[in-house]
């Protein structure tokens, strides 16, 4: 095996073994080691490791972010997600309507406040976020969601063909961490007013995506929403963003929700 086919990526702590350009093995060893050295001091349904850091030496939020989030929080408090709740098992301990804790009501509220005509989602998964983003779109609005696999093949998908019938929801199966594929969708992406990223959470895909995003000539500065910013592998990604940003985890997803005024100034 050639030396360049074995890659140890640090500080993300991901060991990759490839053969003739094809990845054969991936192991995130750092989180596993951390759990052994520093066990959680309490018991919970789901635990993730994180880190707290001083905010005064990081980029501060812009006035635009504050003007968006404050009315959005008021709107989120009164929203109902009955249709989304019906799409998951009744005994699920974290239904889409749980807020704070889950981010679906916040996503709906941000769309209600901003009224974007073009919303782009990175990471379709089961489709719950796409449905939340679609709920309060303006009449001429559309959600375009990207994933590596078609939604029909995703285990536990909440989407149905009916959700796409009005053409206000569209899916592409392209990896936008690839600069060539990103450029293929340049005409679409430059229209985006709200971009929601909930993808690999490995800190690698997201870094590549954000690098590619800087090459998009947006028609207007979009609002970027990043999921899981408090997860260990995402900490460096969030800290490294140089545009105005705001951590709204207490009002979003418990694993971290961050808003970025992409291309904005503090």
C-alpha positions, 0 to 999 in steps of 0.5 A: 500500500502506498504511503499517500493512501493512508491518511491520519487527519488531526486534530479531527482524529479521523484515520482513513485507509484508501486503496486506488482512490477508494476509501476502505476504512474510516475510524474516528478514534479521538471521541472514543478515546475521550469517552474512556479518559473523561467519562460523562459525570451524569447519565442521559439519553444521548451525550456529546463532548464539547468545549466552552471558549471565550466569546470576546476574542471571536467574531461578534453578531451583526445587527442583522442577525439580532433583527432576524433572531428576536422576532423569530424566537417570538414566532417559534414559541407559537408555532405548531408542528402537528403534521410533522409530529404525525410522521414520527412514532408517537412514543419518540422522546424528541418529536419535531415539535419539542422546542427548545431542544429540537430546531424545527420550530426555529427553522419554520420561524426563520422562514416566516420572518425572512420569507426567502424565495430560495432555501437550500438545505445540505443534508436531506436525511429523513426529510424532517428539516426540509418539511419544516423549512417548506411549511411557511415559505412565500407562495413563490418560494422553494426548498432545494435539498441536497444529499448523497442518496435519494430520499426514497433510500434513506432509512426512516424517511418522513417524506412522500411523493406528495411533498414534491408534487407542488414543486416547492420541494426539490432534491439533488443527490450531489456532494457540495463539498466537491468544488466541481459539483458546487459550481454545477449548481452555482446559478441556483446557489447564488439565489439562496437567501437561507442555507441550512447545513446539517450534514456529516458533522465530521468537521471535514465535509463542512469545512470543504463546503464552506470553502466552496461557498466562498466562491459563490457570487450571491445575489444578496448575503444569505443567512447560513444556519449550521447544525451541531456546532457544539459537537466536538468535531464541529467546534473548530469549524464554528470558531473558524467562521470569520463572518458575523455569527450567533450561537442560538443553541438554547433556542435551537438544537441541543447539539448546537445551532449557529446563525451566520450573516454570510458575507456580512460585517459585524 
